[in-house]
Structure formats: structure tokens, C-alpha cells
Amino acid sequence: MPENTLQNTDFIFDKSLSFRGKAEKVYKFQRQNSPLYHTFSDHFSQPDSESFDPYSIPLLPIRAFKEAEVIVQNRKPELLFKSSGTGSSNRSRHLVADADLYRKSIITEFTRYFDLSNSAILAYTPGYNENRHSSLIWMLNYLISKSGSDFSQFLPVGEPIDPALVQQIADKGEALILFGAAFGLMDVIEMGDAHLPAGSVIIETGGMKTHRREMTKHELRHGLAEGFQIPSENIHSEYGMCELLSQCYSIGSEWFKTPPWVDVTIRDPEDSTRICKPGEEGKIGIIDLANIYSCPFILTDDRGIVNEDGLFRVVGRWDSAELRGCNFLIDSD
């Protein structure tokens, strides 16, 4: 019988190992232990075992997380994440078999860019708070628990940031990290004085639509910098979703960099096996090795491009959410 667990998953985060080698190990594990992914990938040519190429790994359409239980056989979930939405039938469900993997993925990539030891995290997440299965809320709770500040907290929704709290953080000599939904942060600015101390940073989680109009990423960055009175290079973005256990960050720009255990390509929406050239729009394809117990190989419905340096940018969503050829995913032999 295939082994449905690994004695040690630390290899995923081991920088001394090649991404190709790690991806090959995870791919073989998925083929052996995930009937869903095995059935799906059988419809494609398999990577050459002699010269394994991660880019030839078939990517599972993200809709599968709405239509089936995406988890390796004989594993029970420790966590359940659901995408945002009002209905129960149209929400993605991510069954997380190993919560420690998620914790390690979160902290490893976050501390690559930000110092938790002397920072206060203030989280403003309207819309997410109502989703008790939100992966973003879980992640922020974890980061708040790992921060070295007594002031780290979720901010009350619909209220301006308390200037006294901001002053307490500054008086303590701690850096301030304001983490929140894009439209919510713009609303905070309109509530009143939103001036932040010098050196503060903002991490926005996406969501261009405000209650009034849609904004471009450029307009958002300019608005946040002007409203909170901090330099635009202190405005960062986080890219993640309930179906992934890893996050990507764009630091002071609109271009995201992947963690070492994640790879992003842009795929032709009509042929997911074709990788688009730099500058060519397509669907964002993700290999997230931390997803080893669900599915690490995902074709999203996000529209994106990559540049010559391999950084990627999110430019919207595809109008059609229907993914052809998905129904067989839930069929069993």
C-alpha cells in the first residue's frame, strides 16, 4: 500500500535542495496517494522520469476544491479553510492535513521580509471576519501570536485607527505593520486621521473593489501612501488563497516574488500545458510544495503575467469561472 504520509516534510523548505528534486518527490507522492490527482493527471502526458521537468507537471484546475475533497487518501484534516462567499455550495474547501506545515510556510516567508521580534501587527479585515473558516484570519492570528508586541491585535471594523494605540506602539520603539484588505484600508483613511509613524509598513491582501468604485493597483498604492502618509515603497502586497498554504509578497511594487518552495508560471487559458512568454497574459499556474497533502499543482482563475526576472503580477480574474474537463475529477474508477 502506498505510504500516505512522510516521516519528515522539512525537505520542502530546505534551500540546499533543488526545486526540481523536491517537486519530483512531491509529484510522485501525489500520484501514489491522491486518487483524485492520479485520475486527473492520467489525462496528460507524464513528466519524463529520466530528466524530470516540473513545468510538465499537470496543473489541477482550482475548481476541484469546490467539487471534491482534495486530500490524500487515509488522512484526516486538522484544519478546514473555506473561501469567502455567502453560499455554501460555491465555496472552495481546503482540507489541511498538517497544520504545522502551514505554520512553517507562513512564518518562513513572512520573516524573510519583516521583523516580527520588534513589530506590532494591526489587522483590519472587514468581510473576512464573518468567515470562521478564513485562512487569512487564521494566518493573521498566528502572526499576531508570534509577534513580540503586546499591542498586536485585530482592529474593530468600521472604526478609525486609535491614535493613542499608534502612539503607544511608537513610544515602545516598535515598528508598526498594518495588514488588511485593500478596500477596508481605503475606508479607514476616509474615517479620519490615518497618519502612521515613519517606518510603518502596510501589507494589503487584495480586493480592489471599494463600496463605491473599482481601483487599479497603481491607484490603490498611491491612495494608501497618501492617506497613511508613508512612502509608497512601504506599501506591500500579499498574494494567497484558501487553496494554498503559502503566500507570495510584493515588496514596494506590484510584482510578486515566490517563496523558494513555490513556482509560478502563466498558462495559456486554452491549453494549460503551454507556458506563456514574459509579458503575455494567461492564467496563473502555481506549484506550492507545502500543499503536499492536498494538491500542490494548481491552475488558478487569476489572470497574470510574468516579467523577464520571473516575478509575476496579478491583473484580474478570468470572466468565465467554468473550467472545461473538470467533472471527471470526482468520478471514481
C-alpha positions as CSV (number, residue, x, y, z in Angstrom):
1,M,0.0,0.0,0.0
2,P,1.4,3.5,-0.8
3,E,2.6,5.5,2.2
4,N,0.2,8.4,2.7
5,T,2.4,10.4,5.0
6,L,6.0,11.4,5.1
7,Q,8.3,10.9,8.1
8,N,9.7,14.4,7.6
9,T,8.5,17.2,5.3
10,D,11.3,19.6,6.2
11,F,12.9,18.9,2.8
12,I,10.2,21.2,1.3
13,F,11.8,24.2,2.9
14,D,15.4,23.0,2.6
15,K,17.3,25.6,0.5
16,S,20.1,23.2,-0.2
17,L,17.9,21.0,-2.3
18,S,16.9,21.9,-5.8
19,F,13.3,22.8,-6.6
20,R,13.3,20.2,-9.4
21,G,14.3,17.4,-7.0
22,K,11.7,18.4,-4.4
23,A,9.0,18.8,-7.0
24,E,9.7,15.3,-8.4
25,K,9.4,13.8,-4.9
26,V,6.1,15.6,-4.2
27,Y,4.7,14.7,-7.6
28,K,5.4,11.0,-7.1
29,F,3.9,11.2,-3.6
30,Q,0.7,12.8,-5.1
31,R,0.5,10.2,-7.9
32,Q,0.7,7.4,-5.4
33,N,-1.5,8.8,-2.6
34,S,-4.1,11.0,-4.2
35,P,-6.7,9.1,-6.3
36,L,-8.2,12.4,-7.4
37,Y,-4.9,13.8,-8.7
38,H,-3.9,10.4,-10.2
39,T,-7.1,10.3,-12.2
40,F,-6.7,13.9,-13.4
41,S,-3.1,13.6,-14.3
42,D,-3.7,10.4,-16.3
43,H,-5.3,12.6,-18.9
44,F,-2.0,14.3,-19.6
45,S,1.5,13.2,-20.7
46,Q,3.6,12.4,-17.6
47,P,6.9,14.1,-16.9
48,D,9.9,12.2,-18.1
49,S,11.4,10.3,-15.2
50,E,14.9,10.4,-16.8
51,S,15.0,14.2,-16.9
52,F,12.2,15.4,-14.7
53,D,10.8,18.8,-15.6
54,P,8.5,20.5,-13.0
55,Y,6.9,22.6,-15.8
56,S,5.5,19.5,-17.4
57,I,3.5,18.5,-14.2
58,P,-0.2,18.7,-15.0
59,L,-2.0,21.5,-13.0
60,L,-5.3,20.7,-11.4
61,P,-8.0,23.4,-12.1
62,I,-8.7,25.2,-8.8
63,R,-12.4,24.4,-9.2
64,A,-11.7,20.9,-7.9
65,F,-11.6,22.4,-4.4
66,K,-15.3,23.2,-4.9
67,E,-16.3,19.9,-6.4
68,A,-14.3,17.3,-4.4
69,E,-12.4,16.6,-1.2
70,V,-8.8,17.4,-2.2
71,I,-6.7,15.4,0.3
72,V,-4.5,12.4,0.1
73,Q,-6.1,9.1,1.0
74,N,-6.5,7.9,4.6
75,R,-5.5,11.4,6.0
76,K,-7.9,13.4,8.3
77,P,-7.8,17.2,8.1
78,E,-6.5,19.1,11.1
79,L,-7.9,22.4,9.7
80,L,-10.7,23.4,7.3
81,F,-10.5,26.6,5.2
82,K,-13.3,27.9,3.1
83,S,-13.2,30.7,0.5
84,S,-15.2,33.8,1.0
85,G,-18.8,33.8,-0.2
86,T,-22.4,33.8,1.0
87,G,-23.5,30.5,-0.4
88,S,-22.2,27.1,0.9
89,S,-22.3,25.3,-2.5
90,N,-20.0,27.6,-4.4
91,R,-17.2,27.9,-1.9
92,S,-13.8,26.2,-2.1
93,R,-12.9,23.9,0.8
94,H,-9.2,23.2,1.7
95,L,-8.7,20.2,3.9
96,V,-5.4,20.8,5.7
97,A,-3.9,17.5,6.9
98,D,-0.8,19.1,8.6
99,A,-1.3,22.4,10.5
100,D,2.4,22.6,11.3
101,L,3.2,22.7,7.6
102,Y,1.0,25.8,7.3
103,R,2.6,27.4,10.3
104,K,6.1,26.8,8.9
105,S,5.2,28.1,5.5
106,I,3.6,31.3,7.0
107,I,6.5,32.2,9.3
108,T,9.3,31.3,7.0
109,E,8.2,33.5,4.2
110,F,6.9,36.4,6.3
111,T,10.1,36.7,8.3
112,R,12.1,36.7,5.1
113,Y,10.8,40.3,4.7
114,F,9.5,41.5,8.0
115,D,10.9,41.5,11.6
116,L,8.4,40.0,13.9
117,S,10.6,40.4,17.0
118,N,10.1,44.2,17.3
119,S,6.9,44.8,15.4
120,A,3.2,45.3,16.3
121,I,0.8,43.8,13.8
122,L,-2.6,45.6,13.4
123,A,-5.0,43.7,11.3
124,Y,-8.1,45.2,9.6
125,T,-10.1,42.6,7.8
126,P,-13.7,43.6,7.1
127,G,-15.6,40.9,5.2
128,Y,-13.1,38.2,6.3
129,N,-14.2,38.3,10.0
130,E,-17.6,36.8,9.1
131,N,-15.9,33.7,7.6
132,R,-15.0,31.5,10.5
133,H,-13.1,29.2,8.1
134,S,-10.9,32.0,6.7
135,S,-7.3,31.1,6.0
136,L,-6.3,34.7,6.1
137,I,-7.8,35.2,9.6
138,W,-6.0,32.0,10.8
139,M,-2.7,33.3,9.3
140,L,-3.1,36.7,11.0
141,N,-3.9,35.1,14.3
142,Y,-0.8,33.0,14.1
143,L,1.4,36.0,13.1
144,I,-0.1,38.1,16.0
145,S,0.7,35.2,18.4
146,K,4.3,35.1,17.2
147,S,4.9,38.8,17.2
148,G,7.0,40.3,20.0
149,S,4.4,43.0,20.8
150,D,1.7,43.3,23.3
151,F,-0.1,45.7,21.0
152,S,-0.6,43.3,18.1
153,Q,-4.4,42.8,17.5
154,F,-7.3,42.8,15.2
155,L,-8.8,46.3,14.8
156,P,-12.5,46.9,15.3
157,V,-14.3,47.1,11.9
158,G,-15.9,50.3,11.0
159,E,-13.8,52.4,13.3
160,P,-10.7,54.6,12.6
161,I,-7.4,53.5,14.0
162,D,-7.0,54.7,17.6
163,P,-4.2,57.4,17.6
164,A,-3.5,56.5,21.2
165,L,-2.7,52.9,20.2
166,V,-0.4,54.1,17.4
167,Q,1.4,56.4,19.8
168,Q,1.8,53.6,22.4
169,I,3.5,51.5,19.7
170,A,5.8,54.3,18.7
171,D,6.7,55.1,22.3
172,K,7.6,51.5,22.8
173,G,10.0,51.8,19.9
174,E,8.2,49.1,17.9
175,A,7.6,49.1,14.2
176,L,4.0,49.1,13.0
177,I,2.8,46.6,10.4
178,L,-0.8,47.3,9.2
179,F,-2.1,44.2,7.5
180,G,-5.5,44.3,5.8
181,A,-8.0,44.1,3.0
182,A,-7.3,46.8,0.4
183,F,-10.9,48.2,0.3
184,G,-11.0,48.2,4.1
185,L,-7.8,50.2,4.4
186,M,-9.1,52.8,2.0
187,D,-12.2,53.1,4.1
188,V,-10.1,53.6,7.2
189,I,-8.4,56.6,5.5
190,E,-11.9,58.1,4.9
191,M,-12.8,57.7,8.6
192,G,-10.4,60.4,9.8
193,D,-6.7,61.0,10.6
194,A,-4.9,57.9,9.5
195,H,-1.3,59.2,9.8
196,L,1.1,56.4,10.7
197,P,4.6,56.8,12.2
198,A,7.7,57.0,9.9
199,G,8.9,53.5,9.1
200,S,5.4,51.9,9.3
201,V,4.5,49.4,6.6
202,I,1.3,48.3,5.1
203,I,0.6,44.9,3.7
204,E,-2.6,44.8,1.6
205,T,-4.3,41.5,0.8
206,G,-6.0,42.4,-2.4
207,G,-9.6,43.2,-3.2
208,M,-9.7,46.3,-5.4
209,K,-13.4,46.9,-5.1
210,T,-14.4,49.5,-2.6
211,H,-18.0,50.2,-1.7
212,R,-18.0,52.9,-4.4
213,R,-15.7,52.1,-7.3
214,E,-13.0,49.7,-8.5
215,M,-9.4,50.8,-8.3
216,T,-6.3,49.8,-10.1
217,K,-3.3,48.6,-8.2
218,H,-1.5,51.8,-9.0
219,E,-4.3,53.9,-7.7
220,L,-4.5,51.8,-4.6
221,R,-0.8,52.1,-3.8
222,H,-0.9,55.9,-4.3
223,G,-4.0,56.2,-2.2
224,L,-2.6,54.2,0.7
225,A,0.7,56.1,0.7
226,E,-1.0,59.4,0.6
227,G,-3.7,58.6,3.1
228,F,-1.5,57.0,5.7
229,Q,1.3,59.5,4.9
230,I,4.1,56.9,4.4
231,P,6.3,56.4,1.4
232,S,5.0,54.2,-1.5
233,E,7.9,51.9,-1.1
234,N,6.4,51.0,2.3
235,I,3.3,49.7,0.7
236,H,3.5,45.9,0.1
237,S,1.0,43.2,-1.1
238,E,0.3,39.6,-0.1
239,Y,-1.0,37.0,-2.6
240,G,-2.6,34.0,-1.2
241,M,-5.8,32.0,-1.2
242,C,-7.6,29.4,0.9
243,E,-6.5,26.6,-1.5
244,L,-2.8,27.4,-0.9
245,L,-0.6,27.0,2.2
246,S,2.0,29.5,1.0
247,Q,1.9,33.3,0.4
248,C,3.8,35.5,-2.1
249,Y,4.7,39.1,-1.3
250,S,5.4,42.1,-3.5
251,I,7.7,44.4,-1.7
252,G,7.2,48.1,-2.6
253,S,5.9,47.2,-6.0
254,E,3.2,45.4,-7.9
255,W,5.5,42.4,-8.7
256,F,5.3,39.3,-6.5
257,K,8.2,37.0,-5.7
258,T,7.6,33.4,-4.8
259,P,9.0,31.5,-1.8
260,P,11.8,29.0,-2.7
261,W,9.3,26.1,-2.4
262,V,6.8,27.8,-4.8
263,D,6.9,28.3,-8.5
264,V,4.5,30.4,-10.6
265,T,4.0,30.2,-14.4
266,I,1.5,31.8,-16.7
267,R,-0.5,29.3,-18.7
268,D,-2.5,29.6,-21.9
269,P,-6.2,29.5,-20.9
270,E,-7.0,27.4,-23.9
271,D,-4.1,24.9,-23.3
272,S,-2.8,24.7,-19.7
273,T,0.3,22.8,-20.8
274,R,1.6,25.8,-22.8
275,I,3.6,28.3,-20.7
276,C,3.2,31.9,-21.8
277,K,6.1,34.1,-22.5
278,P,7.1,37.1,-20.3
279,G,4.5,39.9,-20.8
280,E,1.9,37.5,-22.2
281,E,-1.3,37.3,-20.2
282,G,-2.7,34.0,-19.1
283,K,-3.9,32.0,-16.1
284,I,-1.6,31.9,-13.1
285,G,-0.3,28.3,-12.5
286,I,1.1,27.5,-9.1
287,I,3.3,24.8,-7.7
288,D,3.1,25.1,-3.9
289,L,5.0,22.2,-2.4
290,A,3.6,22.9,1.1
291,N,0.3,21.6,-0.4
292,I,1.8,18.1,-0.4
293,Y,-1.2,16.6,1.4
294,S,-3.9,18.3,-0.7
295,C,-2.7,19.3,-4.2
296,P,0.5,21.2,-4.9
297,F,-0.2,21.7,-8.6
298,I,-2.9,24.2,-9.3
299,L,-4.2,26.2,-12.2
300,T,-6.0,29.3,-10.8
301,D,-8.6,31.5,-12.3
302,D,-6.4,34.6,-11.8
303,R,-5.1,36.5,-14.8
304,G,-1.4,37.3,-14.6
305,I,1.8,38.0,-16.4
306,V,5.5,37.3,-15.5
307,N,8.4,39.6,-16.3
308,E,11.9,38.7,-17.6
309,D,13.1,38.3,-14.0
310,G,10.4,35.7,-13.2
311,L,8.3,37.9,-11.0
312,F,4.6,37.9,-11.5
313,R,1.8,40.4,-11.4
314,V,-1.9,39.7,-10.9
315,V,-4.0,41.7,-13.4
316,G,-7.5,40.4,-12.6
317,R,-9.8,37.4,-12.9
318,W,-11.0,35.5,-16.0
319,D,-14.6,36.2,-16.8
320,S,-15.5,32.6,-17.2
321,A,-15.2,30.5,-14.0
322,E,-16.3,27.4,-15.8
323,L,-13.3,25.1,-16.3
324,R,-13.8,22.6,-19.1
325,G,-13.0,18.9,-18.4
326,C,-13.3,19.2,-14.6
327,N,-16.3,16.9,-14.0
328,F,-14.3,13.7,-14.2
329,L,-12.3,14.8,-11.2
330,I,-15.0,13.5,-8.9
331,D,-15.6,10.3,-10.8
332,S,-14.1,7.1,-9.3
333,D,-12.9,4.1,-11.2
